[in-house]
Every structure is written in C-alpha cells, then in structure tokens.
Amino acid sequence: MGVNVAARMQGWVERRTLRRWSRLADRAGTEDPETLKRVRSRARALQQRVDRLIHVADERLALPMVGAAGIKKPLHTDWAWRPELWSGPVRPLGAVAVSTSTRLGSETTLFHDCDWSEITLRQIRNTHEEDLAPYGARLDVFAFDGSYLSLVVELPPGAVDGLTKNHIVRLETRVTTERPLELFARLNVRHGPNTEQVVREVPPGNGERSVEFDLAYSQMNERRVERAWLDLIFERPSFNEIRVRDITLTRRPRAAL
C-alpha cells in the first residue's frame, strides 16, 4: 500500500509540474521582460538536466543495445571508446549548407574549405543487423569546390592518460558510400608545443574497416602528452552520400619481444 501511495503522489507532483510549465509557456508571449528572463533561466537549467537524462536513457534503450560488449577489443586492450555521436542522440541533429567548424554534439566537428557549401550533415539511426552502434553520421555532398573535407573527433582524456610510444591505437569504422572514394584516418597527439600526426589509408570498400596507429615510430614526447583527436579525411567527395555508421577506438600495449 505504501508503494502505491508513493507512486500516486509522484504522479500527482509530475502532472502538477507539467501543468505549471504549460501555463508559463502559454504566458511567454505576454509576460513582462524581467519575469520572462527569470523563467527562461529556470527553463534552461531544467532543459540541461532533461537533455542529459534523455541522452543516457536513449543510449541504454536504443537498438542495437550498446555497452562494453558493443566494442571489439583486441587482446590486452587498456582503453576502448565510442564517440557520443555514434552512441546516443546529440544536438543539433544536423545542418544544411554546412559551414566549416560546424559541430554535432560536443566532440565531432566538420571542416572544409569550400567557398560555397553544398554539404549536409546529420545524425542518423542505424537499423542494420550488423550495426553495433545505435547511431551514425550521414554526409551528403553535392558540388564540392574545396581541397579538403574532414570529420574531426576530439578524444577524451582517457585516451592520452598513460599513453606511451609502446601503444598501438586501433580504429574500427563502418563506412558506406554511394560512390567509391578514398578515405584517410589521421591520429593527432598534442605534446607540448608540437603535434604528432600519424596517417593511415583506410582500406577501400563498404562495410567494416580498420587501421592501426603504431606510436613506436613517432616523435611523441611521452612526458608532455596533452590531448588527442582523430581526423577522417574524405578525398574528392563530390556528389556522394557517405554514411559513417560506426567509429570505435581502442588502445593496447605492444607485445613484448
């Protein structure tokens, strides 16, 4: 009985809160500026919490379900990660006539040098049986007058925590394109005033592909590593539909000789 009473009380409180915000929304068009500023501040604070809840809930409830088992990990992996754009809904969901430095979510940014953008970028919902990530990114490129187009993903602090030249970083990605194109992946590691860049060509063809960045041959200063990011670079992308259905990164130490 106690549980039922608590549930009814909770339902009453939630309905009352919804009615209150509905009334505030109805009055927004005629409210005086000072009151409207105060209400807007409370609404934004509430929106941040609601957005965070929705992001976590959608990630956990979306199909395919994701988690630790959703990332393929080589033996001895000490760090694994899937960016937020591929793991849960982000804001904004997309953009048209995309200008350079356009962000989707907090980690992913599109860069190009077109004088006139005929590019659209949006998050999509994955639905194929082989998809491990619930979400993906879709690029529609029409006429392209630039020299480069890249999708840049900022890596979290865990990617560089304890990073050494003894590590191998592996990129697993699932990309499908309407027309064949060349795709390159570049791992960037900032160490002090310098940035180490390791470039790999992603094998051609649609579907799952992988490349590895071996840091043993880099000039990285292990004691000054600060941050890292990944570039996906699309060569001659004109008149193409590009779907990046998944991106995961893993890190493992080199096998002892």
Phi and psi in degrees as GROMACS dihedral restraints (atoms count N, CA, C in turn):
[ dihedral_restraints ]
;  ai    aj    ak    al  type     phi  dphi    fc
    3     4     5     6     1   -59.8    20    10
    4     5     6     7     1   -39.2    20    10
    6     7     8     9     1   -65.4    20    10
    7     8     9    10     1   -41.5    20    10
    9    10    11    12     1   -64.1    20    10
   10    11    12    13     1   -41.5    20    10
   12    13    14    15     1   -62.9    20    10
   13    14    15    16     1   -44.7    20    10
   15    16    17    18     1   -62.3    20    10
   16    17    18    19     1   -39.8    20    10
   18    19    20    21     1   -65.6    20    10
   19    20    21    22     1   -40.8    20    10
   21    22    23    24     1   -66.3    20    10
   22    23    24    25     1   -41.0    20    10
   24    25    26    27     1   -63.1    20    10
   25    26    27    28     1   -41.9    20    10
   27    28    29    30     1   -62.0    20    10
   28    29    30    31     1   -43.5    20    10
   30    31    32    33     1   -61.8    20    10
   31    32    33    34     1   -39.9    20    10
   33    34    35    36     1   -64.8    20    10
   34    35    36    37     1   -43.6    20    10
   36    37    38    39     1   -62.2    20    10
   37    38    39    40     1   -43.2    20    10
   39    40    41    42     1   -65.6    20    10
   40    41    42    43     1   -41.6    20    10
   42    43    44    45     1   -64.5    20    10
   43    44    45    46     1   -39.7    20    10
   45    46    47    48     1   -64.6    20    10
   46    47    48    49     1   -40.3    20    10
   48    49    50    51     1   -64.6    20    10
   49    50    51    52     1   -42.4    20    10
   51    52    53    54     1   -62.9    20    10
   52    53    54    55     1   -41.3    20    10
   54    55    56    57     1   -63.2    20    10
   55    56    57    58     1   -40.0    20    10
   57    58    59    60     1   -62.9    20    10
   58    59    60    61     1   -46.6    20    10
   60    61    62    63     1   -68.8    20    10
   61    62    63    64     1   -30.9    20    10
   63    64    65    66     1   -64.6    20    10
   64    65    66    67     1   -41.3    20    10
   66    67    68    69     1   -65.2    20    10
   67    68    69    70     1   -41.7    20    10
   69    70    71    72     1   -62.9    20    10
   70    71    72    73     1   -39.9    20    10
   72    73    74    75     1   -65.2    20    10
   73    74    75    76     1   -39.0    20    10
   75    76    77    78     1   -65.3    20    10
   76    77    78    79     1   -32.7    20    10
   78    79    80    81     1   -89.7    20    10
   79    80    81    82     1    -4.8    20    10
   81    82    83    84     1   -59.5    20    10
   82    83    84    85     1   -31.9    20    10
   84    85    86    87     1   -72.2    20    10
   85    86    87    88     1   -17.4    20    10
   87    88    89    90     1  -123.3    20    10
   88    89    90    91     1    -0.2    20    10
   90    91    92    93     1   -71.2    20    10
   91    92    93    94     1   149.3    20    10
   93    94    95    96     1   -70.5    20    10
   94    95    96    97     1   151.9    20    10
   96    97    98    99     1   -55.9    20    10
   97    98    99   100     1   -41.6    20    10
   99   100   101   102     1   -63.5    20    10
  100   101   102   103     1   -46.8    20    10
  102   103   104   105     1   -63.1    20    10
  103   104   105   106     1   -39.9    20    10
  105   106   107   108     1   -64.3    20    10
  106   107   108   109     1   -39.1    20    10
  108   109   110   111     1   -61.9    20    10
  109   110   111   112     1   -43.3    20    10
  111   112   113   114     1   -64.5    20    10
  112   113   114   115     1   -44.1    20    10
  114   115   116   117     1   -67.0    20    10
  115   116   117   118     1   -38.6    20    10
  117   118   119   120     1   -62.4    20    10
  118   119   120   121     1   -40.3    20    10
  120   121   122   123     1   -61.7    20    10
  121   122   123   124     1   -43.8    20    10
  123   124   125   126     1   -65.4    20    10
  124   125   126   127     1   -38.8    20    10
  126   127   128   129     1   -64.6    20    10
  127   128   129   130     1   -40.2    20    10
  129   130   131   132     1   -66.5    20    10
  130   131   132   133     1   -40.4    20    10
  132   133   134   135     1   -62.3    20    10
  133   134   135   136     1   -41.0    20    10
  135   136   137   138     1   -67.0    20    10
  136   137   138   139     1   -40.3    20    10
  138   139   140   141     1   -61.4    20    10
  139   140   141   142     1   -39.7    20    10
  141   142   143   144     1   -59.5    20    10
  142   143   144   145     1   -42.3    20    10
  144   145   146   147     1   -71.0    20    10
  145   146   147   148     1   -39.7    20    10
  147   148   149   150     1   -65.5    20    10
  148   149   150   151     1   -42.3    20    10
  150   151   152   153     1   -61.9    20    10
  151   152   153   154     1   -40.3    20    10
  153   154   155   156     1   -65.1    20    10
  154   155   156   157     1   -41.9    20    10
  156   157   158   159     1   -63.0    20    10
  157   158   159   160     1   -45.0    20    10
  159   160   161   162     1   -63.3    20    10
  160   161   162   163     1   -41.1    20    10
  162   163   164   165     1   -60.6    20    10
  163   164   165   166     1   -47.4    20    10
  165   166   167   168     1   -67.0    20    10
  166   167   168   169     1   -43.0    20    10
  168   169   170   171     1   -64.6    20    10
  169   170   171   172     1   -44.5    20    10
  171   172   173   174     1   -64.2    20    10
  172   173   174   175     1   -37.4    20    10
  174   175   176   177     1   -64.0    20    10
  175   176   177   178     1   -41.9    20    10
  177   178   179   180     1   -75.4    20    10
  178   179   180   181     1   -30.1    20    10
  180   181   182   183     1   -98.5    20    10
  181   182   183   184     1   -12.7    20    10
  183   184   185   186     1   -68.2    20    10
  184   185   186   187     1   150.6    20    10
  186   187   188   189     1  -109.6    20    10
  187   188   189   190     1   132.8    20    10
  189   190   191   192     1   -70.5    20    10
  190   191   192   193     1   143.7    20    10
  192   193   194   195     1   -67.4    20    10
  193   194   195   196     1   142.3    20    10
  195   196   197   198     1  -124.3    20    10
  196   197   198   199     1   162.5    20    10
  198   199   200   201     1   173.3    20    10
  199   200   201   202     1  -158.0    20    10
  201   202   203   204     1   -59.2    20    10
  202   203   204   205     1   -36.7    20    10
  204   205   206   207     1   -72.0    20    10
  205   206   207   208     1   -13.1    20    10
  207   208   209   210     1   -82.9    20    10
  208   209   210   211     1     0.5    20    10
  210   211   212   213     1  -119.2    20    10
  211   212   213   214     1   126.0    20    10
  213   214   215   216     1   -75.4    20    10
  214   215   216   217     1   122.9    20    10
  216   217   218   219     1  -116.6    20    10
  217   218   219   220     1   119.3    20    10
  219   220   221   222     1   -62.1    20    10
  220   221   222   223     1   161.9    20    10
  222   223   224   225     1   -57.3    20    10
  223   224   225   226     1   138.0    20    10
  225   226   227   228     1    71.4    20    10
  226   227   228   229     1    17.8    20    10
  228   229   230   231     1   -59.1    20    10
  229   230   231   232     1   131.1    20    10
  231   232   233   234     1  -112.5    20    10
  232   233   234   235     1     0.9    20    10
  234   235   236   237     1  -160.8    20    10
  235   236   237   238     1   135.2    20    10
  237   238   239   240     1  -144.5    20    10
  238   239   240   241     1   145.9    20    10
  240   241   242   243     1  -160.4    20    10
  241   242   243   244     1   142.1    20    10
  243   244   245   246     1  -121.5    20    10
  244   245   246   247     1   125.5    20    10
  246   247   248   249     1   -60.9    20    10
  247   248   249   250     1   157.3    20    10
  249   250   251   252     1   -61.8    20    10
  250   251   252   253     1   -32.1    20    10
  252   253   254   255     1   -61.4    20    10
  253   254   255   256     1   -26.5    20    10
  255   256   257   258     1  -103.0    20    10
  256   257   258   259     1    -3.5    20    10
  258   259   260   261     1  -112.9    20    10
  259   260   261   262     1   -18.9    20    10
  261   262   263   264     1  -165.6    20    10
  262   263   264   265     1   166.9    20    10
  264   265   266   267     1   -66.0    20    10
  265   266   267   268     1   144.1    20    10
  267   268   269   270     1  -125.9    20    10
  268   269   270   271     1   166.9    20    10
  270   271   272   273     1  -125.0    20    10
  271   272   273   274     1   138.3    20    10
  273   274   275   276     1   -70.4    20    10
  274   275   276   277     1   162.0    20    10
  276   277   278   279     1   -75.5    20    10
  277   278   279   280     1   -21.5    20    10
  279   280   281   282     1  -179.9    20    10
  280   281   282   283     1   176.9    20    10
  282   283   284   285     1  -155.0    20    10
  283   284   285   286     1   151.5    20    10
  285   286   287   288     1  -116.1    20    10
  286   287   288   289     1   159.8    20    10
  288   289   290   291     1    45.9    20    10
  289   290   291   292     1    53.4    20    10
  291   292   293   294     1   -65.3    20    10
  292   293   294   295     1   123.9    20    10
  294   295   296   297     1   -82.8    20    10
  295   296   297   298     1   161.7    20    10
  297   298   299   300     1   -65.1    20    10
  298   299   300   301     1   153.3    20    10
  300   301   302   303     1    68.8    20    10
  301   302   303   304     1    23.7    20    10
  303   304   305   306     1   -78.4    20    10
  304   305   306   307     1   131.1    20    10
  306   307   308   309     1  -105.3    20    10
  307   308   309   310     1   144.5    20    10
  309   310   311   312     1  -118.0    20    10
  310   311   312   313     1   112.8    20    10
  312   313   314   315     1    74.7    20    10
  313   314   315   316     1  -159.7    20    10
  315   316   317   318     1  -100.8    20    10
  316   317   318   319     1    -4.1    20    10
  318   319   320   321     1  -120.1    20    10
  319   320   321   322     1   -23.3    20    10
  321   322   323   324     1  -113.3    20    10
  322   323   324   325     1   131.4    20    10
  324   325   326   327     1  -134.6    20    10
  325   326   327   328     1   139.4    20    10
  327   328   329   330     1  -101.0    20    10
  328   329   330   331     1   132.0    20    10
  330   331   332   333     1  -123.3    20    10
  331   332   333   334     1   143.2    20    10
  333   334   335   336     1  -159.8    20    10
  334   335   336   337     1   171.9    20    10
  336   337   338   339     1  -125.4    20    10
  337   338   339   340     1    32.3    20    10
  339   340   341   342     1   -70.8    20    10
  340   341   342   343     1   142.0    20    10
  342   343   344   345     1   -74.2    20    10
  343   344   345   346     1   -34.0    20    10
  345   346   347   348     1  -133.6    20    10
  346   347   348   349     1   113.6    20    10
  348   349   350   351     1   -83.0    20    10
  349   350   351   352     1   124.0    20    10
  351   352   353   354     1  -121.5    20    10
  352   353   354   355     1    54.0    20    10
  354   355   356   357     1  -125.1    20    10
  355   356   357   358     1   136.0    20    10
  357   358   359   360     1  -118.8    20    10
  358   359   360   361     1   146.1    20    10
  360   361   362   363     1  -137.6    20    10
  361   362   363   364     1   130.3    20    10
  363   364   365   366     1  -154.5    20    10
  364   365   366   367     1   157.6    20    10
  366   367   368   369     1   -81.7    20    10
  367   368   369   370     1   140.5    20    10
  369   370   371   372     1  -124.1    20    10
  370   371   372   373     1   161.6    20    10
  372   373   374   375     1   -95.7    20    10
  373   374   375   376     1   122.4    20    10
  375   376   377   378     1   -74.7    20    10
  376   377   378   379     1   142.3    20    10
  378   379   380   381     1  -134.6    20    10
  379   380   381   382     1    -4.6    20    10
  381   382   383   384     1   -75.3    20    10
  382   383   384   385     1   149.0    20    10
  384   385   386   387     1   -61.2    20    10
  385   386   387   388     1   -33.9    20    10
  387   388   389   390     1   -80.8    20    10
  388   389   390   391     1    -7.1    20    10
  390   391   392   393     1   -71.6    20    10
  391   392   393   394     1   131.6    20    10
  393   394   395   396     1   -97.5    20    10
  394   395   396   397     1   -26.9    20    10
  396   397   398   399     1   -90.9    20    10
  397   398   399   400     1   137.5    20    10
  399   400   401   402     1   -72.6    20    10
  400   401   402   403     1   -23.3    20    10
  402   403   404   405     1  -128.2    20    10
  403   404   405   406     1   162.7    20    10
  405   406   407   408     1  -146.1    20    10
  406   407   408   409     1  -177.8    20    10
  408   409   410   411     1  -123.2    20    10
  409   410   411   412     1   137.3    20    10
  411   412   413   414     1  -120.2    20    10
  412   413   414   415     1   128.9    20    10
  414   415   416   417     1  -113.7    20    10
  415   416   417   418     1   124.3    20    10
  417   418   419   420     1  -110.6    20    10
  418   419   420   421     1   117.0    20    10
  420   421   422   423     1  -116.3    20    10
  421   422   423   424     1   125.6    20    10
  423   424   425   426     1  -101.9    20    10
  424   425   426   427     1  -131.6    20    10
  426   427   428   429     1   -60.0    20    10
  427   428   429   430     1   134.3    20    10
  429   430   431   432     1  -129.2    20    10
  430   431   432   433     1   112.8    20    10
  432   433   434   435     1  -106.5    20    10
  433   434   435   436     1    14.4    20    10
  435   436   437   438     1   -97.2    20    10
  436   437   438   439     1   179.8    20    10
  438   439   440   441     1  -106.1    20    10
  439   440   441   442     1   -13.1    20    10
  441   442   443   444     1  -152.5    20    10
  442   443   444   445     1   152.8    20    10
  444   445   446   447     1  -143.9    20    10
  445   446   447   448     1   121.0    20    10
  447   448   449   450     1  -140.7    20    10
  448   449   450   451     1   144.3    20    10
  450   451   452   453     1  -105.9    20    10
  451   452   453   454     1   118.9    20    10
  453   454   455   456     1  -110.0    20    10
  454   455   456   457     1   128.5    20    10
  456   457   458   459     1  -116.7    20    10
  457   458   459   460     1   119.8    20    10
  459   460   461   462     1   -77.0    20    10
  460   461   462   463     1   126.9    20    10
  462   463   464   465     1   -85.4    20    10
  463   464   465   466     1   148.2    20    10
  465   466   467   468     1   -74.1    20    10
  466   467   468   469     1   166.6    20    10
  468   469   470   471     1   -56.2    20    10
  469   470   471   472     1   -31.5    20    10
  471   472   473   474     1   -60.5    20    10
  472   473   474   475     1   -23.8    20    10
  474   475   476   477     1   -66.7    20    10
  475   476   477   478     1   -31.1    20    10
  477   478   479   480     1  -108.6    20    10
  478   479   480   481     1    -2.9    20    10
  480   481   482   483     1   -68.0    20    10
  481   482   483   484     1   110.4    20    10
  483   484   485   486     1    78.6    20    10
  484   485   486   487     1    12.5    20    10
  486   487   488   489     1   -67.4    20    10
  487   488   489   490     1   132.7    20    10
  489   490   491   492     1  -133.1    20    10
  490   491   492   493     1   171.9    20    10
  492   493   494   495     1   -71.1    20    10
  493   494   495   496     1    -6.7    20    10
  495   496   497   498     1   -85.3    20    10
  496   497   498   499     1    -1.3    20    10
  498   499   500   501     1   -92.6    20    10
  499   500   501   502     1   151.1    20    10
  501   502   503   504     1  -118.0    20    10
  502   503   504   505     1   125.1    20    10
  504   505   506   507     1  -102.5    20    10
  505   506   507   508     1   128.1    20    10
  507   508   509   510     1  -112.8    20    10
  508   509   510   511     1   131.4    20    10
  510   511   512   513     1  -106.0    20    10
  511   512   513   514     1   124.6    20    10
  513   514   515   516     1  -112.2    20    10
  514   515   516   517     1   126.7    20    10
  516   517   518   519     1  -140.1    20    10
  517   518   519   520     1   150.6    20    10
  519   520   521   522     1  -120.2    20    10
  520   521   522   523     1   110.5    20    10
  522   523   524   525     1  -125.2    20    10
  523   524   525   526     1   134.5    20    10
  525   526   527   528     1  -126.0    20    10
  526   527   528   529     1   140.3    20    10
  528   529   530   531     1  -131.6    20    10
  529   530   531   532     1   151.6    20    10
  531   532   533   534     1   -70.9    20    10
  532   533   534   535     1   -38.3    20    10
  534   535   536   537     1  -128.9    20    10
  535   536   537   538     1   149.3    20    10
  537   538   539   540     1   -59.6    20    10
  538   539   540   541     1   142.8    20    10
  540   541   542   543     1  -150.3    20    10
  541   542   543   544     1   161.4    20    10
  543   544   545   546     1   -86.5    20    10
  544   545   546   547     1   137.5    20    10
  546   547   548   549     1  -129.2    20    10
  547   548   549   550     1   130.1    20    10
  549   550   551   552     1  -121.0    20    10
  550   551   552   553     1   147.2    20    10
  552   553   554   555     1  -118.6    20    10
  553   554   555   556     1   133.6    20    10
  555   556   557   558     1  -128.0    20    10
  556   557   558   559     1   122.0    20    10
  558   559   560   561     1   -93.8    20    10
  559   560   561   562     1   125.6    20    10
  561   562   563   564     1  -114.0    20    10
  562   563   564   565     1   128.1    20    10
  564   565   566   567     1  -125.0    20    10
  565   566   567   568     1   116.6    20    10
  567   568   569   570     1   -85.0    20    10
  568   569   570   571     1   124.8    20    10
  570   571   572   573     1  -134.2    20    10
  571   572   573   574     1   107.7    20    10
  573   574   575   576     1    63.7    20    10
  574   575   576   577     1  -135.3    20    10
  576   577   578   579     1   -81.1    20    10
  577   578   579   580     1    -5.0    20    10
  579   580   581   582     1  -108.0    20    10
  580   581   582   583     1   160.0    20    10
  582   583   584   585     1  -129.4    20    10
  583   584   585   586     1   121.0    20    10
  585   586   587   588     1   -86.9    20    10
  586   587   588   589     1   133.4    20    10
  588   589   590   591     1  -124.6    20    10
  589   590   591   592     1   126.7    20    10
  591   592   593   594     1  -120.4    20    10
  592   593   594   595     1   120.0    20    10
  594   595   596   597     1  -110.8    20    10
  595   596   597   598     1   136.8    20    10
  597   598   599   600     1  -134.2    20    10
  598   599   600   601     1   141.4    20    10
  600   601   602   603     1   -84.2    20    10
  601   602   603   604     1   128.7    20    10
  603   604   605   606     1   -77.9    20    10
  604   605   606   607     1   131.9    20    10
  606   607   608   609     1   -53.8    20    10
  607   608   609   610     1   142.1    20    10
  609   610   611   612     1   -71.1    20    10
  610   611   612   613     1   165.5    20    10
  612   613   614   615     1   104.8    20    10
  613   614   615   616     1   159.7    20    10
  615   616   617   618     1   -83.7    20    10
  616   617   618   619     1   156.1    20    10
  618   619   620   621     1   106.0    20    10
  619   620   621   622     1  -158.8    20    10
  621   622   623   624     1   -77.0    20    10
  622   623   624   625     1   132.6    20    10
  624   625   626   627     1  -139.7    20    10
  625   626   627   628     1   156.5    20    10
  627   628   629   630     1  -145.6    20    10
  628   629   630   631     1   150.4    20    10
  630   631   632   633     1  -140.3    20    10
  631   632   633   634     1   159.5    20    10
  633   634   635   636     1  -126.5    20    10
  634   635   636   637     1   139.8    20    10
  636   637   638   639     1  -107.7    20    10
  637   638   639   640     1   107.6    20    10
  639   640   641   642     1   -91.8    20    10
  640   641   642   643     1   113.0    20    10
  642   643   644   645     1   -82.1    20    10
  643   644   645   646     1    -2.9    20    10
  645   646   647   648     1   -62.8    20    10
  646   647   648   649     1   -30.1    20    10
  648   649   650   651     1   -97.7    20    10
  649   650   651   652     1     8.5    20    10
  651   652   653   654     1   -87.2    20    10
  652   653   654   655     1   169.6    20    10
  654   655   656   657     1  -102.8    20    10
  655   656   657   658     1    24.1    20    10
  657   658   659   660     1   -65.4    20    10
  658   659   660   661     1   134.3    20    10
  660   661   662   663     1   -89.5    20    10
  661   662   663   664     1   104.3    20    10
  663   664   665   666     1   -59.2    20    10
  664   665   666   667     1   -31.3    20    10
  666   667   668   669     1   -79.3    20    10
  667   668   669   670     1    -9.7    20    10
  669   670   671   672     1  -122.4    20    10
  670   671   672   673     1    16.3    20    10
  672   673   674   675     1   -65.5    20    10
  673   674   675   676     1   130.5    20    10
  675   676   677   678     1  -115.7    20    10
  676   677   678   679     1   -47.0    20    10
  678   679   680   681     1  -159.5    20    10
  679   680   681   682     1   169.0    20    10
  681   682   683   684     1  -148.0    20    10
  682   683   684   685     1   153.5    20    10
  684   685   686   687     1  -149.7    20    10
  685   686   687   688     1   160.8    20    10
  687   688   689   690     1  -116.8    20    10
  688   689   690   691     1   134.7    20    10
  690   691   692   693     1  -109.1    20    10
  691   692   693   694     1   129.9    20    10
  693   694   695   696     1  -103.6    20    10
  694   695   696   697     1   118.4    20    10
  696   697   698   699     1  -111.3    20    10
  697   698   699   700     1   122.0    20    10
  699   700   701   702     1  -102.3    20    10
  700   701   702   703     1   119.9    20    10
  702   703   704   705     1   -90.3    20    10
  703   704   705   706     1   131.7    20    10
  705   706   707   708     1    46.2    20    10
  706   707   708   709     1    66.3    20    10
  708   709   710   711     1   -87.6    20    10
  709   710   711   712     1     8.2    20    10
  711   712   713   714     1   -55.1    20    10
  712   713   714   715     1   141.5    20    10
  714   715   716   717     1    49.7    20    10
  715   716   717   718     1    57.2    20    10
  717   718   719   720     1  -142.9    20    10
  718   719   720   721     1   147.8    20    10
  720   721   722   723     1  -108.6    20    10
  721   722   723   724     1   120.5    20    10
  723   724   725   726     1  -117.3    20    10
  724   725   726   727     1   123.2    20    10
  726   727   728   729     1  -115.7    20    10
  727   728   729   730     1   114.3    20    10
  729   730   731   732     1   -94.7    20    10
  730   731   732   733     1    96.8    20    10
  732   733   734   735     1   -80.5    20    10
  733   734   735   736     1   -20.7    20    10
  735   736   737   738     1  -164.5    20    10
  736   737   738   739     1   148.5    20    10
  738   739   740   741     1  -141.5    20    10
  739   740   741   742     1   126.9    20    10
  741   742   743   744     1  -134.8    20    10
  742   743   744   745     1   149.2    20    10
  744   745   746   747     1  -126.9    20    10
  745   746   747   748     1   137.4    20    10
  747   748   749   750     1  -132.1    20    10
  748   749   750   751     1   159.7    20    10
  750   751   752   753     1  -135.1    20    10
  751   752   753   754     1   136.2    20    10
  753   754   755   756     1  -147.0    20    10
  754   755   756   757     1   151.0    20    10
  756   757   758   759     1   -74.9    20    10
  757   758   759   760     1   149.5    20    10
  759   760   761   762     1   -64.5    20    10
  760   761   762   763     1   143.9    20    10
  762   763   764   765     1   -64.8    20    10
  763   764   765   766     1   137.7    20    10
  765   766   767   768     1   -66.9    20    10
  766   767   768   769     1   138.4    20    10
